Amino acid sequence: MTFNDIFKSSFLENIASISLLDMVLALALAFGIGLFIFLVYKKTYQGVMYSSSFGVTLIALTMITTLVILAVTSNVVLSLGMVGALSIVRFRTAIKEPLDIAFLFWAIAEGIVLAAGMIPLAILGGVVIGLILLVFVNKKSAYNPYIIVIQCDNRKAEQQAKQYLETQTQRCVVKSKSVQKGSIELNLEIRLKDDNTDFVNTLSEMEWVHSAVLVSYNGDYMG
């Protein structure tokens, strides 16, 4: 094969470059692995609003990557053109959850490995990664953190509320404090001793305390 033969491209010659059996097998495996990634994502999702479209995107991304790599590995000229075409693509959708990035790279990596013919690596690697994510992402903390928002009139009520919380919880830390004339708002991170939240009712009934709101959060507090 000469140098000119390598870069010679013919539409009719490219038709038979990949067999029909290889295409069907690769896309079927890509769909199966993509579906497994989608199920792991659905099982481990911990965000506020679940997006089913993102889960479907993981399946499509695995199959599309497999399709692209199959085409690239069959023709040198096509691979060079594909690199140029993909280099101008820009994605504007923001990734809200850090873990979503891992799922995107996982889907792309599975498509690349599968199209390269490393089927055992794609299947075994996908299963191992999925099991690791299921174990560690779904691992629950012994004491879930909560944020309690208290609105009161003055400093005396603030100190009284904070002292009461310290006796009713395992941990009580001030996260933020907003002060206006005649009004104080406290945001405190607390760890409950048990599932009993009756102390919030008692707290809201204290003198000079207007309201007390208890909110569960995932611990990623910003501020």
C-alpha positions in Angstrom: 0.0 0.0 0.0 1.4 3.3 -1.1 1.0 6.8 0.5 -1.6 7.7 -2.0 -3.6 4.5 -1.3 -3.9 5.5 2.3 -5.5 8.8 1.6 -7.6 7.6 -1.4 -11.3 7.8 -0.5 -14.2 6.3 -2.4 -17.8 6.3 -1.4 -18.5 2.9 -2.8 -15.4 1.4 -1.2 -16.4 2.8 2.3 -19.7 0.9 2.1 -18.1 -2.4 2.8 -15.4 -1.1 5.2 -17.5 -2.3 8.2 -19.6 -5.4 8.0 -23.3 -5.3 8.8 -22.8 -7.8 11.7 -20.2 -5.6 13.3 -22.5 -2.5 13.1 -25.4 -4.3 14.6 -23.4 -6.0 17.3 -21.6 -2.7 18.3 -24.8 -0.6 18.4 -26.7 -3.4 20.3 -23.9 -3.6 22.9 -23.7 0.2 23.1 -27.4 0.4 23.7 -27.2 -2.2 26.5 -24.3 -0.5 28.2 -25.9 2.9 27.8 -29.1 1.5 29.3 -27.1 0.2 32.3 -25.5 3.7 32.7 -29.0 5.2 32.6 -30.3 2.9 35.3 -27.3 3.6 37.5 -27.8 7.3 37.0 -31.5 7.1 37.9 -30.7 5.0 41.0 -27.9 7.3 42.3 -29.4 10.7 41.4 -29.5 13.0 44.5 -30.3 16.4 42.9 -33.4 18.5 43.4 -35.3 17.7 40.2 -34.6 14.5 38.2 -34.2 15.1 34.4 -35.3 12.0 32.4 -33.9 13.7 29.2 -30.4 13.6 30.7 -30.7 9.9 31.3 -31.8 9.3 27.7 -28.9 11.4 26.6 -26.5 9.0 28.3 -27.9 6.1 26.2 -27.7 8.2 23.0 -24.2 9.5 23.8 -22.9 5.9 24.2 -24.4 4.8 20.9 -23.3 8.0 19.1 -19.7 7.7 20.3 -19.6 4.0 19.2 -20.9 5.1 15.8 -18.3 7.8 15.4 -15.3 5.7 16.5 -16.4 2.9 14.2 -16.3 5.3 11.3 -13.0 6.9 12.4 -11.2 3.5 12.7 -12.2 2.4 9.2 -10.9 5.4 7.3 -7.9 7.7 7.9 -9.3 10.6 5.8 -12.6 10.4 7.6 -10.9 10.5 11.0 -9.1 13.7 10.1 -12.3 15.3 8.9 -14.1 14.2 12.0 -11.5 15.8 14.2 -11.9 19.1 12.3 -15.7 18.9 12.5 -15.9 18.1 16.2 -13.4 20.8 17.1 -15.9 23.6 16.2 -18.8 22.1 18.2 -19.6 24.1 21.4 -22.0 23.0 24.1 -23.8 25.7 26.1 -25.8 23.5 28.5 -24.6 23.9 32.1 -23.9 20.8 34.2 -25.7 21.4 37.5 -24.5 18.3 39.4 -20.7 17.5 39.5 -21.6 13.7 39.3 -23.3 14.3 36.0 -19.8 15.0 34.5 -18.7 11.5 35.5 -21.7 9.9 33.8 -21.0 11.9 30.6 -17.4 10.8 30.5 -18.4 7.2 31.4 -20.8 7.1 28.5 -18.2 8.5 26.1 -15.5 6.1 27.3 -17.8 3.1 27.0 -18.5 4.1 23.4 -14.8 4.5 22.5 -13.7 1.2 24.2 -16.6 -0.7 22.6 -16.0 0.6 19.1 -12.3 -0.2 19.5 -13.3 -3.9 19.8 -12.4 -4.2 23.5 -15.8 -5.7 24.4 -14.7 -7.5 27.6 -13.1 -4.3 28.9 -16.2 -2.3 28.1 -18.6 -4.7 29.8 -16.4 -5.5 32.8 -15.4 -1.8 33.3 -19.0 -0.7 33.0 -20.1 -3.2 35.7 -17.3 -2.3 38.1 -17.9 1.5 37.7 -21.6 1.0 38.1 -21.2 -1.0 41.3 -18.8 1.5 42.8 -21.2 4.4 42.1 -24.1 2.5 43.5 -22.2 1.7 46.7 -20.6 5.1 47.4 -23.2 7.5 46.0 -26.1 5.8 47.9 -24.1 5.5 51.1 -26.0 7.3 53.7 -24.4 9.3 56.5 -25.2 8.2 60.1 -26.4 11.8 60.8 -27.9 13.8 58.0 -27.3 17.5 58.1 -30.1 20.0 58.4 -30.4 23.8 58.1 -32.7 25.5 60.5 -33.8 29.1 59.7 -34.9 31.2 62.7 -36.4 34.6 62.6 -36.5 36.5 65.9 -36.7 40.1 67.3 -33.5 40.7 69.3 -30.2 39.4 70.6 -31.8 37.9 73.7 -34.1 35.7 71.6 -31.2 34.8 69.4 -29.1 33.6 72.3 -32.0 31.8 73.9 -32.8 29.9 70.6 -29.2 29.0 70.0 -28.7 27.7 73.6 -31.9 25.6 73.3 -30.7 24.1 70.0 -27.4 23.1 71.5 -29.2 21.0 74.1 -31.5 19.3 71.6 -29.0 18.5 68.8 -25.6 16.9 68.4 -24.1 19.8 66.5 -25.2 23.4 66.1 -23.1 25.8 63.9 -24.1 29.2 62.6 -23.8 29.4 58.8 -25.1 32.9 58.2 -26.8 35.7 60.1 -28.9 38.5 58.6 -29.7 41.5 60.8 -32.3 44.2 60.1 -33.8 46.8 62.4 -36.1 44.9 64.7 -35.4 41.5 63.0 -32.7 38.9 63.1 -32.5 35.8 60.8 -30.2 32.9 61.7 -29.2 30.0 59.4 -27.7 27.2 61.5 -26.4 23.8 60.5 -27.5 21.1 62.9 -27.2 17.3 63.3 -30.2 15.6 64.9 -29.9 13.1 67.7 -32.8 11.1 66.3 -35.8 11.5 64.0 -37.7 13.6 66.5 -38.2 17.2 65.4 -40.6 18.4 68.1 -38.0 20.8 69.2 -38.8 23.0 66.2 -42.4 23.4 67.5 -41.0 24.4 70.9 -38.5 26.8 69.3 -41.2 28.6 67.3 -43.3 29.1 70.4 -40.5 30.9 72.3 -40.9 34.6 73.2 -39.7 37.0 70.5 -39.3 34.1 68.0 -41.5 34.6 64.9 -40.7 31.4 62.9 -38.4 28.3 62.7 -38.0 26.4 59.5 -36.1 23.1 59.3 -34.7 22.0 55.9 -32.7 19.0 55.0 -29.7 19.5 52.7 -26.9 17.4 51.2 -24.0 19.1 53.1 -22.7 21.2 50.1 -23.4 24.5 51.8 -22.1 27.6 49.9 -21.7 30.8 51.8 
